[in-house]
Amino acid sequence: MAPHSSPSMSEMKSELRRAALARRDALDPHQREEGGLSVAGHALAVPGLADAPLVGAFWPIRSEIDPRPLIERLFALGRRVALPKVTPDGLVFREWKAGEALVPGSFGLSEPRDDLPPLDPTALIVPLAAFDRTGQRIGYGRGYYDRAIARLSRNGPVLTVGIAFSVQEVETVSAEPHDRPLDHIVTEGGPVPLRRT
């Protein structure tokens, strides 16, 4: 009988992602709506976020926590917001203003128009599938945000704030060399206390 091989890190992450997304999908619409409102209040208390001149955010898909209440509060503070576009070279951020139409993009995303100039945010609101208490996240498996954070960090420090529902927390995310831990994670329950190793 052949010995069982250990699952690869990619397989382990895929299973953690699948389970966390299933828990997220199971939340009822009212919980999701309330979660987005709660996160907006808690996230603005993250040091440096409300002062960042240009914040990279995202438009929600599927059952993601909704960052739009947070975007509205940033606009109310006079902050500029950029949204990502998926390109062959990675994420490109372009400014989005309240009420502007978005265009359909890859993976069911809504993105800013291509004729807007690319900009480099100094703070990012980051989507995720799962997270742990060291600040590690599991995204959707394509590494777009890890590469974007690495690229933006070449210009100087980038504040990274992951937002999610508390049901997306997992015990441990095994970090790979390209994985970048988030500075902060905020759920509907408030800021998640992170352990730094």
Secondary structure, 3 states (H helix, E strand, C coil): CCCCCCCCHHHHHHHHHHHHHHHHHCCCHHHHHHHHHHHHHHHCCCCCCCCCCEEECCCCCCCCCCCHHHHHHHHHCCCEEEEEEEECCEEEEEEECCCCCCEECHHHCEECCCCCCEECCCEEEECCCEECCCCCEECCCCCHHHHHHHHHHCCCCCEEEEECCHHHECCCCCCCCCCCCCCEEEECCEECCCCCC
